[in-house]
Amino acid sequence: MFTIEHEFDSTVVTLVDEAGPHLREDVIINAFEDCVTLEQYEPTTDRVMRVTLSMSQLRDLAAALELPEGAYKLLPDDT
């Protein structure tokens, strides 16, 4: 299950783990104009862990999910 909310300066997607006996904490994705952050509460440290991706890293990640093993470099659309 997931939710989508539009805030003033970002779009917030929350991924809720509903499958299996070993449920994980929700993942919150904040999509801003210049970056995307992923946050997840870590119960063992009692802290929220955050990863920030540039828009270029996000584009590469999206492409990587569809490609086989290997090393790749995406070229700009205007080439």
Secondary structure as UniProt FT lines:
FT   STRAND          2..6
FT   STRAND          11..15
FT   STRAND          27..31
FT   STRAND          35..42
FT   TURN            43..46
FT   STRAND          47..54
FT   HELIX           55..64
FT   TURN            65..66
FT   TURN            77..78
//
